[in-house]
Amino acid sequence: MHVISTPASGGAEVYVKDLSLAMVAAGHSVHITFLETAAECGRDLEYEHRFLSQLSAGNVSYSFLGIETRRRPWRGVTRLRREVTRFAPDVVHCHLYYALMFAFGLPRQLPVMMTVHSIELGAPAWMFRLFDRRVTAYVGICRACTDKLAPIAARPVVQIDNAVSGARLKASGWREANQQAPVQLAAIGRLTDAKQYPLMLESCARLKAQGLAFTLRIAGEGPHKAQLMAQIEALGLHDEVSLLGNISDVAGLLASADAFIMSSAWEGLPISLLEATLSGLPVLVTDVGGCAEVVHRVGNGLVVDQHTPERYAEALGRLVGDAELRRAFARNARRYGASYHIDTALSGHLALYGSHQPAQDISGLEVTP
């Protein structure tokens, strides 16, 4: 059983969905317990409908604890215990701290895993002494996250890199751009401080001033939309930059792009970066979380180590201005990107779950996300 926040467009949520569908396809039973609905937390209702429809189509069951459990955690404890009684999972896997606190009310013999989805742990180090009393093992989603977690956790920390389902992506997102056409850039992510879009936009303004032709489409929702729209107008980028909001066809966006770019201030291992990589795209990332790990392993892009418009614009200018460089990066993405396919993460999770079960054939293992 997985326990996570909301059926929304966040990377952790998409990852849990892909992982759950892959587990069911491999013959396991999976249930996802969400903390709250999209309506309760102000997220996209249409996206939630598509998300839940995909779970139902893949025979993944789900339920909701209700947003009031944030204010009344004892209800969260009771409701999660009720869900566990109903579905009788072999493992409960938590993906947020609220859920982990609720898990203290579960039977002690039931293994509880905890995945930390960002380099920003979201809890002070001393709290892990409390978490250790209930967590069987922690999962780090990249080397950077694992290294951050290992010194403060008394329980085992296992690295299982994030991954995505290639089945929902196009075979190759990279296209041979017309030499006279603007280079098509794509970005995906919540419009929040973490994604640091002002840096991206300022860098785009510098490229425009240099006479480089490009367009940038940014997919995602978030509280900074008005601020970013104002910055786009102030920088004179209204012809180059579009804010798409939430989109249902991520594969289509990536398939029509020449490159994928990120400017994040902090990350774990972004699902959008892995989607772009498995789509065969060249990428540009900042050196945060596991982003550089992907680029160095696959060899499909550039890493910016200083978060300044000068350095970011310099790297972006290289990517936009050099079709041969993009071609080489795209070739590497198609050749080496498969290490981030969901099947790899599935194997890692099944091995982890099996190692904390009584001796048995784990082909019958039931996992409740």
C-alpha positions in Angstrom: 0.0 0.0 0.0 1.3 3.4 -1.0 0.3 6.5 1.0 0.8 9.9 -0.7 -0.8 13.3 -0.8 -3.0 13.9 -3.8 -3.7 12.5 -7.3 -2.0 15.6 -8.8 0.7 16.4 -11.3 3.6 16.4 -8.9 6.6 14.2 -9.7 6.2 12.0 -6.6 2.5 11.3 -7.5 3.3 10.5 -11.1 6.1 8.2 -10.0 3.9 6.3 -7.5 1.2 5.9 -10.2 3.7 4.5 -12.7 5.2 2.2 -10.1 1.8 1.0 -9.0 0.6 0.2 -12.5 3.8 -1.6 -13.2 3.4 -3.7 -10.0 -0.1 -4.7 -10.9 1.0 -5.6 -14.5 3.6 -7.8 -12.9 1.0 -9.7 -10.9 0.9 -7.9 -7.5 -2.0 -6.2 -5.7 -1.7 -2.5 -5.1 -3.8 0.1 -3.2 -3.0 3.8 -3.0 -4.3 5.8 0.0 -4.4 9.5 -0.7 -4.4 12.1 2.0 -6.7 14.5 0.2 -8.6 15.2 -3.0 -7.7 17.8 -5.6 -10.7 19.9 -4.6 -9.6 19.9 -0.9 -6.2 21.3 -1.7 -6.9 23.5 -4.7 -5.3 21.3 -7.4 -6.5 20.6 -10.9 -9.8 18.6 -10.9 -9.5 17.4 -14.6 -6.0 16.2 -13.9 -7.2 14.3 -10.9 -10.0 12.6 -13.0 -7.5 11.5 -15.6 -5.1 10.3 -12.9 -7.7 8.2 -11.1 -9.1 6.8 -14.4 -5.6 5.5 -15.2 -5.4 3.8 -11.9 -8.8 2.2 -12.3 -8.0 1.1 -15.9 -4.8 -0.6 -14.5 -6.7 -2.3 -11.6 -5.0 -0.1 -8.9 -7.5 0.6 -6.1 -7.5 3.8 -4.2 -9.1 5.7 -1.3 -8.8 9.0 0.6 -8.2 9.8 4.2 -9.6 13.4 4.0 -7.9 16.8 4.4 -9.2 17.1 8.0 -6.7 14.5 9.1 -4.0 17.2 8.8 -5.8 19.1 11.6 -6.9 16.1 13.5 -4.1 13.5 13.1 -5.8 11.0 15.4 -8.4 10.6 12.6 -5.6 9.9 10.2 -4.3 7.2 12.5 -7.8 5.6 12.7 -8.5 5.9 9.0 -5.2 4.5 7.8 -5.5 1.6 10.3 -9.0 1.0 8.8 -7.6 1.0 5.3 -4.9 -1.4 6.3 -7.4 -3.7 7.8 -9.5 -3.7 4.6 -6.6 -4.3 2.2 -4.3 -6.4 4.4 -1.1 -5.3 2.6 2.3 -6.9 3.2 4.0 -3.5 3.1 2.9 0.1 3.7 5.0 2.6 1.8 4.7 6.2 2.9 5.6 9.1 0.6 5.0 12.0 3.0 5.6 12.7 6.7 2.0 13.0 7.7 1.4 9.5 6.5 4.4 8.3 8.4 3.0 9.8 11.6 -0.3 8.0 11.0 1.6 4.7 10.5 2.6 4.7 14.1 -0.9 3.4 14.8 -0.4 0.3 12.5 0.5 -3.2 13.8 4.2 -3.3 14.7 4.9 -6.4 12.6 3.8 -4.6 9.4 6.8 -3.2 7.5 6.7 0.5 6.8 8.9 2.1 4.1 9.5 5.8 3.7 10.6 7.5 0.5 12.1 11.0 0.8 11.4 12.7 -2.5 13.7 15.8 -2.3 17.2 16.9 -1.3 15.3 19.2 1.0 14.2 16.7 3.6 11.3 18.7 4.8 11.8 17.8 8.5 14.6 18.6 11.0 17.2 15.9 11.5 16.2 15.3 15.1 12.7 14.1 13.9 14.3 11.1 12.2 15.0 9.7 15.6 11.2 9.6 16.0 10.7 8.3 12.5 13.2 5.5 13.1 10.9 4.0 15.7 8.4 3.1 13.0 10.3 3.0 9.7 11.6 -0.3 8.5 13.8 1.2 5.8 14.1 4.5 3.9 14.4 4.9 0.2 16.5 7.6 -1.4 15.5 8.5 -5.0 19.0 9.4 -6.2 22.5 9.3 -4.8 22.3 12.9 -3.6 19.2 12.2 -1.6 20.5 9.0 -0.2 23.7 10.7 0.9 21.7 13.4 2.6 19.5 10.9 4.4 22.0 8.2 5.4 23.9 10.2 8.2 20.7 11.1 10.1 18.7 7.8 9.8 19.3 4.9 12.1 17.4 2.5 9.8 18.7 1.2 6.5 18.7 3.6 3.6 18.3 2.1 0.1 18.9 3.9 -3.1 16.2 3.2 -5.7 16.4 5.9 -8.5 13.2 7.4 -9.7 11.9 6.1 -13.0 9.1 6.5 -15.5 7.0 4.4 -17.7 8.2 4.4 -21.3 4.9 3.1 -22.4 3.3 6.6 -22.1 6.1 8.4 -23.9 6.8 8.7 -27.6 9.6 6.6 -29.0 11.8 9.7 -29.6 11.0 13.2 -28.7 14.0 14.7 -30.6 13.3 16.0 -34.0 15.5 17.5 -36.7 14.6 21.2 -36.4 14.4 23.3 -39.5 17.5 25.5 -39.6 15.4 28.6 -40.1 12.8 27.7 -37.5 13.0 28.7 -33.8 14.4 26.0 -31.5 11.5 24.5 -29.5 12.2 24.4 -25.8 10.0 22.7 -23.2 9.9 22.9 -19.4 7.6 21.0 -17.0 7.0 21.7 -13.3 5.0 23.5 -10.7 5.1 27.3 -10.8 6.8 27.6 -7.4 10.0 28.8 -5.8 11.6 25.3 -6.2 11.6 25.5 -10.0 13.2 29.0 -10.1 11.5 30.1 -13.3 12.6 33.7 -13.0 16.2 32.5 -13.7 15.0 30.7 -16.8 13.1 33.7 -18.1 15.9 36.2 -17.4 18.2 33.9 -19.3 15.8 33.6 -22.2 15.7 37.4 -22.4 19.5 37.4 -22.8 19.2 34.8 -25.6 16.7 37.0 -27.4 19.0 40.0 -27.1 21.7 37.9 -28.8 19.4 37.2 -31.7 18.9 33.5 -31.1 15.5 32.2 -32.2 13.6 30.0 -29.8 10.2 29.4 -28.2 9.7 28.1 -24.7 6.5 26.3 -23.5 6.2 25.8 -19.7 3.7 23.2 -18.5 2.5 23.3 -14.9 0.2 25.0 -12.4 1.1 26.9 -9.3 0.9 30.0 -7.2 3.5 32.0 -9.2 1.6 32.2 -12.4 0.7 35.9 -12.2 4.2 36.8 -11.2 5.7 34.9 -14.1 3.2 36.3 -16.6 4.2 39.8 -15.5 7.9 38.9 -15.8 7.3 37.6 -19.4 5.7 40.9 -20.4 8.3 43.0 -18.7 11.1 41.1 -20.5 9.3 41.3 -23.8 9.1 37.5 -24.1 5.3 37.3 -24.9 6.1 36.0 -28.4 8.6 33.4 -27.2 7.3 32.1 -23.9 3.9 30.4 -23.2 2.5 29.2 -19.9 0.4 26.1 -20.7 -1.0 25.2 -17.3 -1.5 21.6 -16.5 -1.5 19.4 -19.7 -2.7 15.9 -20.3 -0.4 15.2 -23.2 3.1 15.4 -21.7 4.4 12.9 -24.3 3.1 15.2 -27.1 4.8 18.3 -25.6 8.1 16.4 -25.4 7.7 14.9 -28.8 7.4 18.3 -30.4 10.4 19.8 -28.5 14.0 20.2 -29.5 15.3 20.3 -25.9 14.1 20.2 -22.3 15.3 22.7 -19.8 15.1 23.1 -16.0 16.3 25.9 -13.7 15.5 24.4 -10.3 16.7 25.7 -7.0 16.3 22.3 -5.3 15.1 18.9 -6.5 15.1 15.2 -5.7 15.2 13.3 -9.0 12.7 15.1 -11.2 10.2 12.9 -13.0 9.9 15.4 -15.8 13.7 15.2 -16.5 13.4 11.4 -16.7 10.4 11.7 -19.1 12.4 14.0 -21.3 15.4 11.6 -21.2 13.3 8.6 -22.1 11.7 10.7 -24.9 15.2 11.1 -26.4 15.6 14.8 -25.7 18.7 16.9 -25.0 18.4 18.6 -21.6 19.8 21.5 -19.6 19.6 21.3 -15.8 21.0 23.0 -12.7 23.2 21.0 -10.4 20.7 20.2 -7.7 19.5 16.9 -6.3 20.0 14.1 -8.7 19.8 16.2 -11.9 23.5 16.0 -12.7 23.5 12.3 -11.9 21.1 11.7 -14.8 23.1 13.9 -17.3 26.4 12.4 -16.3 25.1 8.8 -16.5 23.3 9.3 -19.8 25.4 12.0 -21.4 22.4 13.8 -22.8 22.9 17.4 -21.8 24.5 20.3 -19.9 24.7 21.0 -16.2 24.8 24.6 -14.8 26.6 24.8 -11.5 26.0 28.5 -10.7 22.4 29.8 -10.5 23.0 33.1 -12.3 21.5 34.4 -15.5 25.0 34.8 -17.0 25.9 31.1 -16.5 22.5 29.7 -17.3 22.2 31.8 -20.4 25.6 30.8 -21.6 24.7 27.1 -21.3 21.3 27.6 -22.9 22.8 29.6 -25.7 25.1 26.6 -26.4 22.2 24.2 -26.6 20.0 26.5 -28.7 22.7 27.5 -31.0 24.3 24.2 -31.8 22.1 21.6 -33.6 25.0 19.1 -33.8 25.4 19.2 -30.0 21.7 18.6 -29.6 21.8 15.7 -32.0 24.7 14.1 -30.0 22.8 14.5 -26.7 19.6 13.1 -28.2 21.6 10.1 -29.5 22.9 9.4 -26.0 19.4 9.8 -24.5 18.0 7.1 -26.8 21.0 4.8 -26.2 21.5 5.1 -22.4 18.2 6.5 -21.0 16.6 3.1 -20.4 18.3 2.8 -17.0 15.5 5.1 -15.7 12.7 2.9 -17.0 10.1 2.0 -14.4 11.0 -1.7 -14.7 14.3 -1.0 -13.0 12.6 0.8 -10.1 10.0 -2.0 -9.9 12.8 -4.6 -9.4 14.4 -2.5 -6.7 11.2 -2.1 -4.8 10.3 -5.7 -5.0 13.7 -6.7 -3.7 13.4 -4.2 -0.8 9.9 -5.4 0.1 11.0 -9.1 -0.1 14.0 -8.5 2.1 11.7 -7.4 5.0 9.1 -10.2 4.7 9.1 -13.6 6.4 10.6 -16.3 4.1 8.2 -16.6 1.2 7.8 -16.5 -2.5 7.5 -12.7 -3.2 5.7 -13.4 -6.4 2.6 -13.3 -4.2 3.6 -10.1 -2.4 0.9 -7.6 -2.1 1.9 -3.9 -2.0 -0.4 -1.1 -0.8 1.1 2.2 -2.0 
